[in-house]
Amino acid sequence: MSSKERELAWRVFSNYIGGEKFFIVGRRLSMSEPLHSGNVEYRGGYIRDETEAKGLAEKLNKEEEK
């Protein structure tokens, strides 16, 4: 996987909401724009379990390879 493909792959982002850490799976849409919420496609909503979020990101990346 090239560095560009890696940058555009599904990955886990985290945010603190109400003092609690949550995770969400997303991928950057365009390398020509800076990374910001309008340049990210999200899947699955917020998840409290980082391992579960990583599993979803891995699953989505495998589906992209097909």
C-alpha positions as CSV (number, residue, x, y, z in Angstrom):
1,M,0.0,0.0,0.0
2,S,1.5,3.3,-1.0
3,S,1.6,6.3,1.4
4,K,-1.2,8.0,-0.5
5,E,-3.4,4.9,-0.3
6,R,-2.6,4.6,3.4
7,E,-3.6,8.2,3.9
8,L,-6.9,7.6,2.2
9,A,-7.6,4.3,4.0
10,W,-10.3,3.8,6.7
11,R,-8.8,4.6,10.1
12,V,-9.9,5.4,13.6
13,F,-10.3,8.9,14.8
14,S,-11.0,9.8,18.5
15,N,-12.8,12.7,20.2
16,Y,-13.5,13.5,23.8
17,I,-17.2,14.1,24.4
18,G,-18.4,15.0,27.8
19,G,-15.0,14.1,29.2
20,E,-15.2,10.5,27.8
21,K,-13.2,9.3,24.8
22,F,-15.1,8.0,21.8
23,F,-13.9,6.5,18.5
24,I,-15.2,6.8,15.0
25,V,-14.1,5.2,11.7
26,G,-13.4,7.5,8.8
27,R,-11.3,8.1,5.8
28,R,-9.9,11.2,4.1
29,L,-11.7,12.1,0.9
30,S,-9.1,14.3,-0.9
31,M,-5.4,14.6,-0.4
32,S,-5.6,18.1,-2.1
33,E,-7.4,19.5,0.9
34,P,-6.3,19.7,4.6
35,L,-7.7,17.1,7.0
36,H,-10.9,18.5,8.5
37,S,-14.4,17.2,9.2
38,G,-15.7,18.2,5.7
39,N,-12.9,16.2,4.1
40,V,-13.7,12.9,5.9
41,E,-16.3,10.2,5.2
42,Y,-17.4,8.5,8.4
43,R,-18.9,5.1,9.0
44,G,-20.7,3.5,11.9
45,G,-21.1,6.4,14.3
46,Y,-19.3,6.9,17.6
47,I,-18.0,3.8,19.4
48,R,-16.7,3.6,23.0
49,D,-14.5,0.5,22.3
50,E,-11.3,1.3,20.3
51,T,-10.8,-2.4,19.4
52,E,-14.3,-2.5,17.9
53,A,-13.5,0.6,15.9
54,K,-10.2,-0.8,14.6
55,G,-12.0,-3.9,13.6
56,L,-14.5,-1.9,11.6
57,A,-11.7,0.0,9.9
58,E,-9.9,-3.2,9.0
59,K,-13.1,-4.7,7.6
60,L,-13.8,-1.6,5.4
61,N,-10.3,-1.6,4.1
62,K,-10.5,-5.3,3.2
63,E,-13.8,-4.6,1.3
64,E,-12.0,-1.8,-0.6
65,E,-9.3,-4.2,-1.8
66,K,-11.8,-6.4,-3.6
